[in-house]
Amino acid sequence: MRIDKFLKVSRIIKRRSVAKEIADKGRIFINDKTAKSSSDVRVGDDVKIVFGNKTLTIKVNQILDTTKKDEAQQMYEIISEKYERDYKNE
């Protein structure tokens, strides 16, 4: 499954167009390789997403074409969630 579709179906990112834009800016990595929006993601892959000051790393547990809201979190496992602090305001 394409990474942009996976991020939308798993509800990590609300809109596929936003997932595509983030991927095309080089802010999504699959197994430490820069991913394009059309890159395929498979079960067992590690995906790192950089959102501004937050970096989310997940492991893909399953691929589903559609999900209900309560089933979406079963598609992935959060490995780490890091926030960068803004030291300019201290």
PAVEX-39782 format. One line per 5 residues: number of its first residue (from 1); their letters; for each residue x, y, z of N, C-alpha, C, O, CB. Coordinates in nm, 2 decimals. Atoms other than C-alpha are relative to their C-alpha. Glycine has a CB too. Example, Ala and Ser with C-alpha at 12.3 -4.5 7.8 and 13.67 -1.06 7.14 Angstrom:
BEGIN
1 = AS = 0.09,-0.12,0.00,1.23,-0.45,0.78,0.09,0.12,0.00,0.19,0.12,0.07,-0.10,0.00,0.12  -0.09,-0.11,0.00,1.37,-0.11,0.71,-0.08,0.11,0.08,-0.03,0.22,0.09,0.04,0.05,-0.14;
***
This chain:
BEGIN
1 = MRIDK = 0.08,-0.12,0.00,0.00,0.00,0.00,0.09,0.12,0.00,0.19,0.13,0.06,-0.10,0.00,0.12  -0.07,-0.12,0.00,0.12,0.35,-0.07,0.00,0.06,0.14,-0.09,0.05,0.21,-0.07,0.10,-0.10  -0.02,-0.06,-0.13,0.25,0.54,0.23,-0.10,0.11,0.03,-0.15,0.12,0.14,0.14,0.06,0.02  0.10,-0.10,-0.02,0.01,0.83,0.18,-0.13,-0.06,0.04,-0.20,0.00,0.12,-0.01,0.09,-0.12  0.13,0.07,-0.03,-0.29,0.60,0.18,0.01,-0.07,0.14,-0.09,-0.06,0.21,-0.03,-0.10,-0.11;
6 = FLKVS = -0.01,0.07,-0.13,-0.16,0.40,0.48,-0.02,0.11,0.11,-0.09,0.08,0.21,0.14,-0.06,0.01  0.01,-0.10,-0.11,-0.12,0.72,0.69,-0.14,0.06,0.01,-0.18,0.09,0.12,0.09,0.12,-0.04  0.14,-0.04,-0.01,-0.48,0.83,0.60,-0.08,-0.11,0.06,-0.16,-0.08,0.15,-0.05,0.04,-0.14  0.08,0.11,-0.05,-0.64,0.49,0.66,0.03,-0.03,0.15,-0.07,-0.06,0.22,0.02,-0.13,-0.08  -0.04,0.03,-0.14,-0.45,0.44,0.99,-0.03,0.12,0.09,-0.02,0.12,0.21,0.14,-0.03,0.01;
11 = RIIKR = 0.03,-0.13,-0.07,-0.56,0.80,1.09,0.11,0.07,0.07,0.09,0.14,0.17,-0.11,-0.03,0.09  -0.12,-0.07,-0.05,-0.21,0.91,1.17,0.00,0.14,-0.06,0.03,0.24,0.01,0.13,-0.07,-0.04  0.02,-0.13,0.07,-0.27,1.20,0.92,-0.14,0.00,-0.05,-0.18,-0.10,-0.12,0.11,0.02,-0.11  0.14,-0.01,0.03,-0.63,1.31,0.86,-0.03,-0.01,-0.15,-0.13,-0.07,-0.19,-0.06,0.12,0.06  0.03,-0.01,0.15,-0.61,1.38,0.48,0.12,-0.06,-0.08,0.23,-0.04,-0.05,-0.03,0.14,-0.04;
16 = RSVAK = -0.10,0.06,0.09,-0.43,1.19,0.21,0.08,0.11,-0.07,0.20,0.09,-0.09,-0.06,-0.09,-0.11  -0.07,-0.11,0.07,-0.34,1.52,0.04,0.11,0.05,0.09,0.22,0.09,0.04,-0.09,0.11,-0.04  -0.10,-0.05,-0.10,-0.16,1.63,0.36,0.12,-0.10,0.01,0.23,-0.06,0.02,-0.06,0.03,0.14  -0.10,0.10,-0.01,0.02,1.30,0.38,0.09,0.00,-0.12,0.22,-0.02,-0.11,-0.06,-0.14,0.01  -0.08,-0.01,0.12,0.13,1.33,0.02,0.09,0.12,0.00,0.21,0.11,-0.04,-0.09,0.01,-0.13;
21 = EIADK = -0.08,-0.12,0.00,0.26,1.68,0.07,0.12,-0.01,0.10,0.23,0.03,0.07,-0.09,0.12,0.05  -0.11,0.02,-0.09,0.46,1.58,0.38,0.11,-0.09,-0.06,0.23,-0.07,-0.04,-0.05,-0.06,0.13  -0.09,0.10,0.07,0.61,1.28,0.19,0.08,0.07,-0.11,0.20,0.05,-0.12,-0.08,-0.12,-0.05  -0.07,-0.06,0.11,0.70,1.49,-0.11,0.10,0.11,0.05,0.19,0.15,-0.03,-0.10,0.07,-0.09  -0.10,-0.09,-0.06,0.89,1.74,0.12,0.11,-0.08,0.06,0.20,-0.01,0.12,-0.07,0.09,0.10;
26 = GRIFI = -0.11,0.08,-0.05,1.11,1.45,0.23,0.00,-0.02,0.15,0.10,-0.03,0.22,0.13,0.06,-0.03  0.02,0.01,-0.15,0.97,1.43,0.59,-0.05,-0.13,0.05,-0.09,-0.15,0.16,-0.08,0.11,0.05  0.04,0.13,-0.03,0.87,1.07,0.58,0.11,-0.10,-0.04,0.16,-0.09,-0.15,-0.14,-0.04,-0.06  -0.10,0.10,0.02,1.12,0.78,0.61,-0.06,-0.14,0.02,-0.12,-0.16,0.12,0.12,0.03,0.08  0.04,0.14,-0.02,1.05,0.41,0.56,0.13,-0.08,0.01,0.22,-0.08,-0.08,-0.08,-0.06,-0.12;
31 = NDKTA = -0.13,0.07,-0.03,1.33,0.19,0.71,0.12,0.09,-0.02,0.22,0.04,-0.09,0.01,-0.13,-0.08  -0.11,-0.10,0.01,1.56,0.50,0.73,0.03,0.05,-0.14,0.13,0.11,-0.17,0.12,-0.06,0.06  -0.02,-0.06,0.13,1.52,0.58,0.36,-0.12,0.10,-0.03,-0.23,0.07,0.00,-0.01,-0.12,-0.11  0.10,-0.10,0.03,1.34,0.89,0.24,-0.11,-0.06,-0.09,-0.08,-0.12,-0.19,0.07,0.12,-0.07  0.12,0.06,0.07,0.99,0.80,0.11,-0.07,0.11,-0.08,-0.08,0.22,-0.04,-0.10,-0.07,0.09;
36 = KSSSD = 0.08,-0.09,0.08,0.79,0.96,-0.17,-0.15,-0.05,0.04,-0.17,-0.15,0.10,0.02,-0.02,-0.15  0.14,0.03,-0.03,0.41,0.96,-0.14,-0.05,-0.13,-0.07,-0.14,-0.20,-0.02,-0.10,0.11,-0.05  0.03,0.13,0.07,0.40,0.66,-0.38,0.07,-0.12,0.05,0.05,-0.23,0.00,0.02,0.02,-0.15  -0.08,0.11,-0.05,0.64,0.45,-0.18,-0.08,-0.10,0.07,-0.18,-0.07,0.14,0.11,0.05,0.10  0.08,0.11,-0.06,0.51,0.11,-0.07,0.04,-0.02,0.14,0.16,-0.01,0.17,0.01,-0.13,-0.08;
41 = VRVGD = -0.02,0.03,-0.14,0.48,0.03,0.30,-0.05,-0.14,0.02,-0.15,-0.18,-0.03,-0.07,0.10,0.10  0.04,0.14,-0.03,0.47,-0.33,0.42,0.00,-0.03,0.15,0.05,0.05,0.23,0.10,-0.10,-0.07  0.01,0.04,-0.14,0.40,-0.51,0.75,0.15,-0.02,0.04,0.23,-0.09,-0.03,-0.08,-0.13,0.01  -0.13,0.01,-0.06,0.71,-0.49,0.97,0.09,0.12,-0.03,0.20,0.14,0.03,0.07,-0.12,-0.06  -0.08,-0.12,0.03,0.84,-0.16,0.82,0.00,0.10,0.11,-0.10,0.11,0.19,-0.05,0.07,-0.13;
46 = DVKIV = 0.00,-0.11,-0.10,0.95,0.12,1.05,-0.02,0.13,-0.08,0.05,0.15,-0.18,0.14,0.00,0.08  0.03,-0.13,0.07,0.81,0.46,0.94,0.02,0.11,0.10,-0.03,0.11,0.21,-0.15,0.00,-0.05  -0.03,-0.12,-0.09,0.94,0.79,1.08,-0.06,0.12,-0.08,-0.04,0.14,-0.20,0.15,0.02,0.02  0.07,-0.12,0.06,0.73,1.11,1.02,0.04,0.12,0.08,0.03,0.12,0.20,-0.16,-0.02,0.00  -0.04,-0.12,-0.07,0.86,1.45,1.10,-0.10,0.11,-0.02,-0.13,0.16,-0.14,0.14,0.05,-0.06;
51 = FGNKT = 0.10,-0.11,0.01,0.59,1.71,1.18,0.06,0.11,0.08,0.06,0.11,0.20,-0.14,-0.05,0.07  -0.05,-0.12,-0.07,0.74,2.04,1.26,0.10,-0.03,0.12,0.21,-0.07,0.09,-0.11,0.09,0.05  -0.08,0.02,-0.12,0.87,2.00,1.62,-0.02,-0.14,0.06,0.03,-0.17,0.17,-0.02,0.10,0.10  0.03,0.13,-0.05,0.75,1.64,1.66,0.04,-0.11,-0.10,0.02,-0.09,-0.22,-0.16,-0.02,0.03  -0.04,0.11,0.09,0.90,1.32,1.52,-0.07,-0.13,0.06,-0.05,-0.17,0.17,0.16,-0.02,0.00;
56 = LTIKV = 0.07,0.12,-0.04,0.68,1.01,1.53,0.06,-0.12,-0.07,0.07,-0.12,-0.20,-0.15,0.01,-0.03  -0.05,0.12,0.06,0.83,0.66,1.47,-0.10,-0.11,0.03,-0.13,-0.14,0.15,0.14,-0.03,0.05  0.10,0.11,-0.02,0.59,0.37,1.42,0.05,-0.13,-0.07,0.14,-0.13,-0.16,-0.14,0.04,-0.06  -0.02,0.13,0.07,0.61,0.00,1.32,-0.13,-0.04,-0.06,-0.24,-0.04,0.01,0.06,-0.11,0.10  0.12,0.04,0.07,0.35,-0.12,1.07,-0.03,-0.15,0.04,0.05,-0.24,0.02,0.02,0.00,-0.16;
61 = NQILD = 0.05,0.13,-0.05,0.15,-0.42,1.22,-0.09,-0.07,-0.11,-0.08,-0.19,-0.12,-0.07,0.02,0.13  0.09,0.06,0.10,-0.11,-0.47,0.94,-0.04,0.11,-0.10,-0.03,0.23,-0.07,-0.12,-0.06,0.07  0.04,-0.08,0.10,-0.23,-0.33,0.62,-0.15,-0.03,-0.03,-0.18,-0.14,-0.06,0.09,-0.02,-0.13  0.15,0.02,0.02,-0.61,-0.27,0.58,-0.04,0.11,-0.10,0.01,0.22,-0.09,-0.08,0.01,0.13  0.04,-0.10,0.09,-0.78,-0.09,0.29,-0.10,0.10,0.06,-0.09,0.22,0.02,-0.07,-0.07,-0.12;
66 = TTKKD = 0.09,-0.09,-0.08,-1.05,0.06,0.52,0.00,-0.05,0.14,0.02,-0.16,0.17,-0.14,0.00,-0.07  0.01,0.04,-0.14,-1.09,0.07,0.89,-0.10,0.09,0.07,-0.14,0.20,0.02,0.14,0.02,0.07  0.08,-0.09,-0.09,-1.32,0.20,1.16,0.09,0.07,0.09,0.21,0.02,0.11,-0.11,-0.09,0.07  -0.09,-0.08,-0.09,-1.19,0.45,1.40,0.07,-0.08,0.11,0.19,-0.06,0.13,-0.08,0.11,0.06  -0.05,0.08,-0.11,-1.14,0.20,1.68,0.10,-0.11,-0.05,0.18,-0.16,0.03,-0.11,-0.06,0.08;
71 = EAQQM = -0.09,0.10,0.05,-0.95,-0.05,1.45,0.12,0.07,-0.06,0.22,0.00,-0.08,-0.07,-0.07,-0.11  -0.12,-0.06,0.07,-0.71,0.21,1.30,0.13,-0.01,0.08,0.23,-0.03,0.02,-0.03,0.15,-0.02  -0.13,0.01,-0.08,-0.46,0.20,1.59,0.06,-0.14,0.00,0.17,-0.15,0.04,-0.03,0.04,0.14  -0.06,0.14,0.01,-0.42,-0.18,1.54,0.09,-0.01,-0.12,0.16,-0.11,-0.13,-0.12,-0.10,0.00  -0.08,0.00,0.12,-0.25,-0.10,1.21,0.15,0.03,0.03,0.23,-0.01,-0.05,-0.05,0.09,-0.10;
76 = YEIIS = -0.14,-0.04,-0.03,0.06,0.03,1.38,0.03,0.00,0.15,-0.06,0.00,0.23,0.03,0.14,-0.06  -0.04,0.00,-0.14,0.26,0.04,1.70,0.10,0.12,0.01,0.19,0.13,-0.07,0.07,-0.13,0.05  -0.08,-0.11,-0.02,0.42,0.36,1.83,0.13,-0.04,0.06,0.13,-0.10,0.17,-0.06,0.12,0.08  -0.13,0.03,-0.06,0.80,0.31,1.88,0.05,0.11,0.08,0.10,0.09,0.19,0.10,-0.04,-0.12  -0.04,-0.11,-0.08,0.88,0.66,1.98,-0.07,0.13,-0.05,-0.12,0.13,-0.17,0.16,0.02,-0.01;
81 = EKYER = 0.06,-0.13,0.03,0.74,1.01,1.99,0.08,0.11,0.07,0.07,0.12,0.19,-0.16,0.01,0.05  -0.09,-0.10,-0.05,0.99,1.29,2.03,-0.04,0.14,-0.03,-0.09,0.17,-0.14,0.14,-0.02,-0.04  0.03,-0.14,0.02,0.93,1.66,2.07,0.13,0.08,0.01,0.21,0.06,0.11,-0.11,0.06,0.10  -0.11,-0.09,-0.01,1.20,1.92,2.00,-0.04,0.13,0.07,-0.15,0.19,0.04,0.06,0.03,-0.14  0.04,-0.12,-0.07,1.20,2.21,2.24,0.06,0.13,-0.07,0.16,0.12,-0.13,0.06,-0.01,0.14;
86 = DYKNE = -0.04,-0.13,0.06,1.23,2.57,2.12,0.08,0.07,0.11,0.02,0.13,0.20,-0.12,0.08,-0.05  -0.09,-0.06,-0.10,1.53,2.70,2.32,0.01,0.15,-0.01,0.06,0.21,0.08,0.14,-0.06,-0.01  0.00,-0.14,0.01,1.49,3.05,2.19,-0.09,0.07,0.10,-0.06,0.19,0.13,-0.04,0.04,-0.15  0.10,-0.06,-0.09,1.20,3.12,2.42,0.03,-0.02,0.15,-0.05,0.02,0.23,-0.14,-0.05,-0.03  -0.04,0.03,-0.14,1.38,3.01,2.74,0.07,0.12,0.06,0.11,0.11,0.18,0.07,-0.12,0.02;
***
